[in-house]
Amino acid sequence: MTQTAGEHLQSTVRMSGAVDSLVTGDLAVDVAAVVREGVSNAARHAGARHVTVTLDVADAVVVEVRDDGRGIDPTVACSGLRNLAERARRRGGESVVQPLPEGGTLVRWHAPLPVRGSG
């Protein structure tokens, strides 16, 4: 997923929880879209040198993409970020994009895990 980062962006990926068994099907497609959009924005628009992707699976799926770039230009169309927000809403979750105090941007996307049958 971090091949989107390009050659000048250093990326770190951290995962915790039962990612392989719980993030499957359409949920995996949504998670991949979040990571792609966040890393792509850091590389193409933010001028970031570092990006960290964190995927945590416990009671919910939480994806964070944190970069050290110049942040989001409020005058730029954010259609990709709106798409992520819509994906989260469809799952009963939320997507938040915010500037970081030390500079850069945090994209935080979370959604509850799908209810699995007991059989």
C-alpha positions as CSV (number, residue, x, y, z in Angstrom):
1,M,0.0,0.0,0.0
2,T,2.8,2.4,0.6
3,Q,4.2,2.1,-2.9
4,T,2.0,5.3,-3.4
5,A,4.6,7.1,-1.2
6,G,7.1,7.5,-4.0
7,E,10.9,7.5,-3.7
8,H,11.3,10.7,-1.6
9,L,8.9,9.9,1.2
10,Q,9.9,7.6,4.0
11,S,7.1,5.4,5.3
12,T,6.5,3.4,8.4
13,V,3.7,1.0,8.9
14,R,2.4,-0.3,12.3
15,M,-0.3,-2.9,12.8
16,S,-1.8,-4.4,15.9
17,G,-4.7,-6.7,16.4
18,A,-6.2,-9.5,14.3
19,V,-5.7,-7.6,11.0
20,D,-5.6,-10.6,8.7
21,S,-8.6,-12.3,10.1
22,L,-10.9,-9.3,10.8
23,V,-10.1,-6.9,8.0
24,T,-11.4,-8.8,5.0
25,G,-13.7,-8.2,2.0
26,D,-15.3,-4.8,1.6
27,L,-13.8,-3.6,4.9
28,A,-10.3,-4.4,3.5
29,V,-11.1,-2.4,0.4
30,D,-12.1,0.6,2.5
31,V,-9.0,0.4,4.7
32,A,-6.8,0.2,1.6
33,A,-8.5,3.3,0.2
34,V,-7.9,5.2,3.4
35,V,-4.2,4.3,3.4
36,R,-3.8,5.1,-0.4
37,E,-5.5,8.5,-0.1
38,G,-3.6,9.5,3.1
39,V,-0.2,8.5,1.7
40,S,-0.9,9.9,-1.7
41,N,-1.9,13.2,-0.2
42,A,1.3,13.3,1.9
43,A,3.5,12.6,-1.1
44,R,1.8,14.7,-3.8
45,H,0.3,17.6,-2.0
46,A,1.8,18.1,1.5
47,G,5.5,17.9,0.6
48,A,6.0,15.4,3.5
49,R,9.3,13.7,4.1
50,H,7.8,11.1,6.5
51,V,4.5,9.3,6.8
52,T,3.4,6.8,9.4
53,V,0.4,4.5,8.8
54,T,-1.1,2.8,11.8
55,L,-3.8,0.1,11.6
56,D,-5.3,-1.0,14.9
57,V,-7.9,-3.7,15.1
58,A,-9.6,-4.3,18.4
59,D,-13.3,-3.4,19.0
60,A,-13.1,-1.3,15.8
61,V,-10.8,-0.7,12.9
62,V,-8.7,2.4,13.3
63,V,-6.5,3.7,10.6
64,E,-4.2,6.7,11.1
65,V,-2.1,8.3,8.5
66,R,0.3,10.9,10.0
67,D,2.7,13.0,7.9
68,D,5.1,15.8,8.5
69,G,4.2,17.9,5.5
70,R,2.8,21.4,5.2
71,G,-0.8,20.5,5.9
72,I,-4.0,20.7,3.9
73,D,-4.6,23.8,1.8
74,P,-8.2,24.8,2.6
75,T,-8.7,26.1,-0.9
76,V,-8.0,22.8,-2.6
77,A,-10.9,20.4,-3.5
78,C,-10.9,17.4,-1.1
79,S,-12.9,14.9,-3.1
80,G,-10.7,12.0,-2.0
81,L,-11.1,12.9,1.7
82,R,-14.9,13.3,1.2
83,N,-14.9,9.8,-0.2
84,L,-13.1,8.5,2.9
85,A,-15.7,10.2,5.1
86,E,-18.5,8.6,3.2
87,R,-16.9,5.2,3.5
88,A,-16.7,5.6,7.2
89,R,-20.3,6.9,7.5
90,R,-21.6,3.9,5.6
91,R,-19.9,1.7,8.2
92,G,-21.2,3.7,11.2
93,G,-17.8,5.2,11.7
94,E,-16.0,8.6,11.2
95,S,-13.2,10.1,9.3
96,V,-11.4,13.2,10.6
97,V,-8.6,15.2,9.1
98,Q,-6.7,17.6,11.3
99,P,-3.5,19.6,11.4
100,L,-0.9,18.5,13.9
101,P,0.5,21.0,16.4
102,E,4.1,20.1,15.3
103,G,3.1,20.5,11.6
104,G,1.8,18.0,9.2
105,T,-1.6,16.3,9.0
106,L,-3.4,13.4,10.7
107,V,-6.1,11.4,8.9
108,R,-7.9,9.3,11.4
109,W,-10.6,6.8,10.1
110,H,-12.5,4.4,12.2
111,A,-15.4,2.0,11.8
112,P,-16.9,-0.8,14.0
113,L,-16.0,-4.3,13.0
114,P,-18.7,-6.2,11.1
115,V,-20.8,-8.5,13.3
116,R,-19.9,-12.1,12.6
117,G,-22.2,-15.0,12.9
118,S,-21.6,-17.4,15.7
119,G,-21.8,-20.5,13.5
